[in-house]
């Protein structure tokens, strides 16, 4: 096979390669065997016409397109391997020549992986993360549990305060007309929760049970319902009940109610301190990794990022997001309707982060190449075992889904991340 790569742009080029006669003959034979099954030729039973007779009647050229489709994938893959380029998109195939009795010459226009010029990626300075757990941290965790265990108690003849829950009827009007979705009965609303349109909850503070009032608000300009966006509305509200939180005593009984594994409040605090220490350590490690990788990417130079790489990453992220929504029973159409957005809006939302992920992956791959990382069979086996446990799948199934090349790539990327992170200096 003769292969040549000619660069036509920063990240574009043309791979020209030939397909030898033996491979062409295999393709022609396969194409003929498929075509002859449906041929009706006088003097021959259906599907029994000879290759020589076919060539005389229709010409060998009639098989060229099917033959090329048959042999092109393998030939293209071999040409790419020999050329040494790394395409990041599907090729645009053009036939340069298909002369009878000669090798065929094919041109494949491809977008290739951009060149990455690495800057400093070892011993990078990153901000030092706070890992100490204070008594205030523990008390705040206890306070959250106390709030979670609180009971709502009706406040007799008392005005509602921020943090209280009111049970209300309401109906919204723009001008004299009620609008869809603006009515509710016996609705429990925690004041200060931000559940309702800005300005609504604040106007209920100071009111008691059996009070009736008008609440005037203005819908935000970017409100999801275009009919209401930017408009002033009046809600006619009746307060039925005002409920306040009654917090449990912080004692040993509280601790045992919260966690069956402890016998006292002191034991609960000790357990929370240990959990918070682990959480802060994990968060610090993650923050260090993020800062180090970000610095390594910023120090690297990529002249031009192929749009197709960002486009593919955006759609991968969109598919993953929408699949997660569907697992929760929300179809893409329903999601767009609920959020008042479109597929284009979602594309824009993911685009900036997709560009960053593509750059990061390219820089990590460049570090892998610079460090010449290798992967032992034992590491592959351990990775498969880990994935099998994570996804609760048999190891054989993991091996069928992921090739060794894919697993090796992921392990090498992890090594690059570890190198950059562990060599970083916290200051």
N, C-alpha and C positions, 0 to 999 in steps of 0.2 A: 504493500500500500504506500502510495506517495501522498504525503501530507504537508501542507504549507499554511501558516497563519500570517495574515496581513492585518496589522492594526489600522483601523479606519477612524478611530476617535479615542478619547480618553479611556473609555471602558468598552469600546466596541471593536469588532474585527470580523474578518472573514476567514473561515477554515475551508481550504480547498483540498479535497481528497479524492482519490480514485478508488473504484471498486473493480477488482481484478475479474477476468473472464470466468474462472472456476466458480466464484461466488455468484456471478451474473447467471451462469448456467443453472445453478441450484435454484435461483429465484425464478427463472423462466420455467423450469420444470414444475415447481410448486404452483406457479400461476396457471400453467397449462392444465395441471391435474384438477384444479378447482373449476376452471372454465369448461372443460370438456364434459363434465357431468351433465350440463344442461344443453349441450349442442345436438341438434338434429341435422345430420348430414346424409344426403341420399347415398344408399349403398352401405351405410354403417348403422349398427344399432346405436340407440341413444347412449352417449357417454363412451363410445368405443372408437371414436375417430382417432387416427394416428397423428402424432406430432408433425410428421412430414406433410400429411394432407392438410392439416390446419395451417401450416406455414404457407403452403401453396395457395390456399383459399383466402386467408385473411392477412398473411404476412406476420413475421415474427414480432414486428413492432406493436402489434395489437396486444401483446403480453407485457410490454415494457412497464406500463404504469403499475400493474399489479405486482410485477416482479420487483420493482423498486420499493414499493411499500413493504414487501416481504423481507428484503435484505437490508434496507436502509437503517433500521434501529441499531443492529449489531455493527454495521459498518461505521455509522456515526460515532458510536461509543468508542470503537477502536481508534478512530481518527482523533477524537478528543483526547484520549489517553496518550496517544503518540505526540500530539501537538504540545501537551503540557499546560494548556489553558484551562481555566476553571469557569465554565459558563454558569450564569446565575439566572438564566431564563431559557425558555424553549427556543430552539433555533428557527430561523426563517430559511427554508431550504429552496435553492434554485438549482436546476439542472444546467450544467455548463455544456456537456456533450453526452450523447447516448448513441454513438456510431455503432453500426452493426459490425460485430467481429472484433471490436476494440474495447478497452477498458472504459467504463463510464466515469465521467468527472463531475463531481458535485460540489456546490458552494453552500456553506452554512454560515449565515450571518448571526453572530452571537453577541450578547452582552456578557462581559466577563467580570470576575471579582476584581474590585479596584485594588491598586497598590497601597499598602499601608506603610508609612515611614514611622517607625516607633521612636518615641522620645524616652525619657526616663520612666521606668516602670518598677524599679526596685528601690527600697529604702525611701519611699515617698513619705512626706510629712502629712499627718492627718490629725484632726482635733481629738484630744483625749476625751473619752467618754466617762461620765460619772457612773460609778457602779455601787457606791455606798448606799445602804438602805438605812434611812433615819427613822426615829420614833414617829415623826410626822407621817411618813409613808405608811407605816403599820397602822397608825390611828386612822388615816384616811381610808384604808382598806376595811377596817372594822366599821367605820362610819357608813361606808357603802352597803355593807351587809346589814347594818342596823336599819338603814333606809329601806332596803329590800324586804325586811321583815316587818315593816311598819303596817299598822292597820288604819283604815280610814274610818273616822268616827264623826257622826253628824254633829255639827256645831249649832247648838240651839240659839237662835236670835243673835248670831254673831256675824260680823261683816267678813267677807271673803278676803283672804290675804294671798300674796304671791306664794305658790307652793301648795295652796289648798286645791281641792277638786270640787267643781260645781257641776250639778246636774241641771241641764238647761233644755228648753225648747227654743228653736231659732228659725227664722225665715228671712232670706235676703231679697232685697228689692233694688233694682236700678230704675230710678224714677218711680213710677207707679206699678211697674211690672216685676213680678217675682221671676227669678231665673232658675234654670235647671241646676240641680245639685246644691242649691242653697238652703235646703230645709232639713231639719233634724228634730227628733223628739227624744226626751230623756237621755240626752247625750252627756256622757261624763267627760269633762275637760279639765285637765290639770293646768292651773294658771301658771304661766311662766315656762311652759313646756315648748312653746313655739309651734304648736300643732296647727293653729289657725293662722289666717292671714295677719301680717304685722299690724298691730294696733288694736286687734279684737280683744285679746285676753286682758290687756291692761285696763280696758274700760269696765271690766267686770269686778276689778278689785274695789272693795268697799261696799259692795252690794250684799244684801241678805236674801234668805229664802223668801219667796213670794214677791220679790221685786220684779217689775217689768221695766224695760228700758230699751232705747234705741242706740245701737252701736254703729257709728259711722266710720267707714274705712275706705281706703283707695287701693284698688288692685294694682300690683306692680305692672310696669310696662311690658315685662317679659312673661307675664302670667300665661300658663299653658292654654287657657281658653281665650281665643282671640276676641270673642264677643265681650269679654269682661276686662281684658288687659287695659290698664290705665284709667278705668272708670271708677267713679265714686259709687259706693253702695251703702244702703242702710239695712242693718239686721235688726228685726224686732225680736227681742230676747225676753224670755221668762225664766227666772231662777227658781228651781224647785227645792234644791238642797245645797247646803254648803258643808263640805267634809274636810276635816283636818287630819293630818297624820299623827298617830299616836305611836311613838317609838318605844320599843321594848327596852327594859333595863339592861345595861351592859354588865352582866354577871355570868356566873358559871352555867346557869341554866340556858342563857342566851347562846353561849358558846356551844353547848351540847346540841341545841336545836339547829345551829348552823352547820355543825360538822360532827357526825357520829363518832369519829375517831379520836376526839379530844374529850377531856373530862373537866377542863377549867378554862377560864378566859385567858389565863397566862399561857396555857398550852396552845390555844388558838392563835395568840399573838406570835408565839414562837414558830408555829407552822407557817403563818403568813409571812414572817420575816424570811424564812428559808425559801418560800416560793418566790417572794419578791426579789431575793438575791439572785436566784436562778434566772428570773425574767430579765433583770437588769443586765446580768452578764451576757445573756443571749442577745439582748437588744444592743449592747455595746459592741459585741462581735459583729453583728449585722451592720451596724452603723460604720464601724471601721472598714469592713469589706466594701460597703457602698462608696465611702469616701475615697478609698485607695483606688478602686476600679475607675471611679469618675476622674480622678487625677491622671491615671494612666491613659485614659481615653483622650482627655484634654491635651496631654503632652504629645499624643500621636498626630500624624498629619495624613488626611485622606483628601486627595485633590478634589475628587468629585464622587458623590455617592450615587450609584445607579438608582433611578427612580423605581425600577421594577423590583428591587430588593425591598424598598420601603413599602411599596404597594402590596407585595406578597405578605409582608409582616403585618400590615394593617388588616388585611382580610383574614389572616390566620387568627389575629386577636379578636376581630369582629365575630368570626365563626365560633370561637371558644366562648365569648361573652353571650352570644345569642343561644348557643346550646345550653349554657348554664341557666338562662332564662326559661328555656323550654322545659328543662328538668323541674322547674318550679311551676310549670303549668302556664307560662306566659309566652305566647307565640311572638315572632318578630313584629307582626302586624299590630298585635295588642300592645307590645312595648312601645312602638312608635306612637300609637294613639294615646297611651297613658302619659307619655312624656312630652307629647306635642312636638316630637322631633322626626327626622327623616333618616334614611340610610346614609345620605350625604353628610348629615350632622354627625352621625356616629363615626363615619370615616374620618372626619376632621378631628373628632375627639381623640381618636387613637393614633393619629398621624405623627404628632410630635414625639410621643413615647416610642412609637415604632422606629422612628429615625434613630433615636438614642440607642435602642436595643440592637439595631443593625450595626451601628458604629461600634458598640461594645463587643459584639460577637466577632467583628472583623479584627479588632485590636487583640482580643484574646487568642484568636487563631494565629495572628502574627507572632504573638509571644510564644505560642506552642511551637511554631516553626523555628523561631530564634533560639529557643532553649532545647530544641530537638528532643522533646519528650517522647518516651516510649511506654508501651503498656504490656505488662506481663500477662500470661494466661490466667494466673491466679487472681489478678485484678479484674479481669473480665468475668471470671466465675463469681467473684465477690459482688460485683455490680449486678449481675443477673439475680443472685440470691437476694440482694437488697431490694431490687425492683419487684421481685416475686412476692416478698413479704409486704412491701408497701401497697401493691395493688391486689394482694390476695389472689395471685394467679400461679399456676404451676410454672416451674422454671422452663420446661420445654416450650410452653406457650410464649414466654418472654423471648426465647431464642428464635421462635418462628416469626414474631412480630418485629424484632429489632435485629438487624444484621450486626456482625462483629465490627464492621467499619463504623456504623452509627455509635455503637457502644464505646469503641476506642476514641472516637471524636469527643464524646461527652466526658470521658475520663480525663483526656488530655486538657480539655477546657477547665475541668475542676482543678487540675494541677496548676494551670496558669493562674486561676483565681487564688489558690492557696499561696502561690509564690508571691504574687503582688500584695496580698493581704498580710501574710505573716512577716514579710520583710518591711512592711510599713512601720514608721516610727510615730508614736503618739506624742503630741506636744500640746 
